[in-house]
Amino acid sequence: METKNKNNRKKADSALKFYAKYSTLAFQMIVIIVAGAFGGRALDGWLDLGFPVFTLVLTLLAVTGAVVYAMRGLFNDK
């Protein structure tokens, strides 16, 4: 009976770690992308450009960086 409880507890702990890991990863990706977008808007506002060049470039770089960060986090499981 006790081994059954230990197995259930291990499964619950494993599931909790799984959700915590991927929730944290998603939150970090969102922060990276939002930081790139706001940084680009700030640069465009500071330089007073007619076309939002830095917003587009920094947002695309942030999305790329967030995907690379996520892939490194997913495939470097230890």
C-alpha positions in Angstrom: 0.0 0.0 0.0 2.8 2.4 0.9 4.6 1.8 -2.4 1.5 2.7 -4.3 1.3 6.0 -2.5 5.0 6.7 -3.2 4.4 6.0 -6.9 1.4 8.3 -7.0 3.4 11.0 -5.2 6.3 10.6 -7.7 3.9 10.9 -10.6 2.3 14.0 -9.1 5.7 15.6 -8.4 6.8 14.8 -12.0 3.7 16.4 -13.5 4.1 19.5 -11.3 7.7 19.9 -12.4 6.7 19.4 -16.0 4.0 22.2 -15.8 6.3 24.5 -13.8 9.1 24.1 -16.3 7.0 24.9 -19.4 5.0 27.6 -17.7 8.2 29.4 -16.8 9.6 28.9 -20.3 6.5 30.5 -21.8 6.6 33.4 -19.4 10.3 34.0 -20.2 9.6 33.9 -23.9 6.8 36.5 -23.5 9.1 38.8 -21.5 11.8 38.6 -24.1 9.4 39.4 -26.9 7.7 42.3 -25.0 11.1 43.7 -24.1 12.2 43.7 -27.8 8.9 45.4 -28.9 9.1 48.1 -26.2 12.8 48.7 -26.8 12.1 49.2 -30.5 9.2 51.6 -29.8 11.4 53.6 -27.5 14.2 53.8 -30.0 11.7 54.8 -32.8 10.2 57.5 -30.5 13.6 58.8 -29.5 14.9 59.0 -33.1 11.5 60.3 -34.3 11.4 58.1 -37.4 8.4 58.0 -39.7 8.5 54.2 -40.2 8.9 52.0 -37.1 12.1 50.3 -38.2 13.5 49.5 -34.8 10.2 48.2 -33.6 10.0 45.7 -36.4 13.7 44.7 -36.3 13.9 44.3 -32.5 10.6 42.5 -32.3 11.7 40.0 -34.9 15.1 39.6 -33.2 13.3 39.1 -29.9 11.0 36.4 -31.3 14.0 34.6 -32.9 15.9 34.9 -29.6 13.0 33.6 -27.6 12.6 30.6 -29.9 16.3 29.8 -29.7 16.1 30.2 -25.9 13.2 27.9 -25.7 14.9 25.3 -27.9 18.0 25.3 -25.8 15.8 24.9 -22.7 13.8 22.1 -24.2 16.7 20.1 -25.5 19.2 20.6 -22.6 17.2 18.5 -20.2 19.3 17.1 -17.4 
